[in-house]
Amino acid sequence: QVQLVESGGGLVQVGGSLKLSCAASGRTFSAYAVGWFRQAPGKEREFVAAMTWIGDLRYYGDSVKGRFTISRDNAKNTAYLQMNSLKPEDTAVYYCAAEGVYRGGGNWSEADFRSWGQGTPVTVSS
């Protein structure tokens, strides 16, 4: 498995921006999809974004489309999540996922990824 460490979370005001990073070690993660999920208190984990290795295709959850951007730097074994126009409902712990396999249909689930980070908290204050 790939070891993942997220960073960049914190407290931000409504409308602000944050950029999360996910550094991978161990086996290279460049040959698989990488993704971001989040979990708010009392809620289930939610898909946020994913990016394939082949074709660099990007997918986003409906609630973040147009505001969040996923990217990756395979040379640095690092994935990123740029979050703009943040809202209070974006408050959650954000998890990086790697070694993902795209099964088609534009949908992603936790089961599509084999490696997970410990999460980084993001709080958006109003």
C-alpha positions as CSV (number, residue, x, y, z in Angstrom):
1,Q,0.0,0.0,0.0
2,V,0.9,3.6,-0.4
3,Q,1.3,5.8,2.7
4,L,-0.5,9.1,2.5
5,V,-0.1,12.2,4.6
6,E,-2.5,15.1,4.1
7,S,-1.7,18.7,5.1
8,G,-3.1,22.2,4.5
9,G,-6.3,22.1,6.5
10,G,-7.3,24.7,8.9
11,L,-9.7,27.5,9.8
12,V,-10.9,29.8,7.0
13,Q,-13.7,32.3,6.7
14,V,-16.6,31.9,4.3
15,G,-15.5,32.7,0.8
16,G,-11.9,32.0,1.5
17,S,-9.6,29.4,0.0
18,L,-7.4,26.5,1.1
19,K,-5.1,24.2,-0.7
20,L,-4.8,20.7,0.6
21,S,-1.8,18.5,-0.2
22,C,-1.4,14.7,-0.1
23,A,2.1,13.4,0.0
24,A,2.6,9.7,-0.9
25,S,5.4,7.5,0.1
26,G,6.1,3.8,-0.5
27,R,4.9,2.4,-3.8
28,T,4.4,5.1,-6.4
29,F,0.8,6.2,-6.7
30,S,1.2,7.6,-10.2
31,A,-0.2,4.6,-12.0
32,Y,-3.6,4.8,-10.3
33,A,-6.4,7.3,-9.7
34,V,-6.2,9.6,-6.7
35,G,-9.1,11.1,-4.9
36,W,-10.4,13.2,-2.1
37,F,-13.3,12.5,0.2
38,R,-14.7,14.3,3.2
39,Q,-16.7,13.5,6.3
40,A,-18.6,16.1,8.3
41,P,-19.6,15.4,11.9
42,G,-22.5,13.0,12.1
43,K,-22.5,12.4,8.3
44,E,-21.2,9.7,6.0
45,R,-18.0,10.1,4.1
46,E,-18.7,11.9,0.8
47,F,-16.9,11.9,-2.5
48,V,-15.3,15.2,-3.3
49,A,-13.0,14.7,-6.3
50,A,-10.9,12.2,-8.2
51,M,-8.4,12.2,-11.0
52,T,-7.3,9.4,-13.2
53,W,-3.8,8.5,-14.2
54,I,-4.6,7.9,-17.9
55,G,-5.9,11.0,-19.6
56,D,-5.8,13.1,-16.4
57,L,-9.6,13.0,-16.3
58,R,-11.2,14.8,-13.3
59,Y,-14.4,14.2,-11.5
60,Y,-16.2,16.2,-8.8
61,G,-19.0,15.8,-6.4
62,D,-22.0,18.0,-7.2
63,S,-21.5,20.1,-4.1
64,V,-18.0,21.3,-5.1
65,K,-18.1,21.6,-8.8
66,G,-16.8,24.9,-10.0
67,R,-15.2,25.7,-6.7
68,F,-12.7,22.9,-6.1
69,T,-9.9,21.7,-8.3
70,I,-8.0,18.4,-8.0
71,S,-4.5,18.1,-9.4
72,R,-1.5,15.9,-9.1
73,D,2.3,16.0,-9.5
74,N,3.5,12.5,-10.2
75,A,7.1,13.5,-10.1
76,K,6.6,14.7,-6.5
77,N,4.1,11.8,-5.6
78,T,1.7,14.5,-4.4
79,A,-1.9,15.3,-5.0
80,Y,-3.7,18.6,-4.3
81,L,-7.1,19.9,-3.7
82,Q,-7.6,23.6,-4.3
83,M,-10.7,24.8,-2.5
84,N,-12.2,28.2,-3.4
85,S,-15.3,30.0,-2.4
86,L,-15.6,27.9,0.7
87,K,-18.9,27.6,2.5
88,P,-19.8,26.5,6.1
89,E,-21.1,23.2,4.7
90,D,-17.6,22.4,3.4
91,T,-16.5,22.0,7.0
92,A,-15.3,18.4,7.4
93,V,-12.3,16.2,7.7
94,Y,-10.8,15.7,4.3
95,Y,-9.2,12.4,3.3
96,C,-6.9,11.7,0.5
97,A,-7.2,8.3,-1.2
98,A,-4.9,6.6,-3.6
99,E,-4.4,3.4,-5.7
100,G,-7.9,4.0,-7.1
101,V,-9.4,2.2,-10.0
102,Y,-12.0,4.0,-12.2
103,R,-15.0,1.7,-12.9
104,G,-16.7,4.1,-15.2
105,G,-20.0,6.0,-15.1
106,G,-18.5,9.1,-13.5
107,N,-19.1,7.8,-10.0
108,W,-16.6,7.1,-7.3
109,S,-16.9,5.3,-4.0
110,E,-14.6,4.6,-1.1
111,A,-14.3,1.0,-2.3
112,D,-12.5,2.2,-5.5
113,F,-9.4,3.2,-3.5
114,R,-7.0,1.0,-1.6
115,S,-4.9,3.5,0.4
116,W,-6.1,6.3,2.7
117,G,-4.6,9.1,4.6
118,Q,-5.5,10.1,8.2
119,G,-7.4,13.2,7.2
120,T,-6.9,16.9,7.7
121,P,-9.7,19.0,9.2
122,V,-11.1,22.0,7.4
123,T,-13.4,24.5,9.3
124,V,-15.2,27.2,7.4
125,S,-16.5,29.9,9.8
126,S,-19.3,32.3,8.9
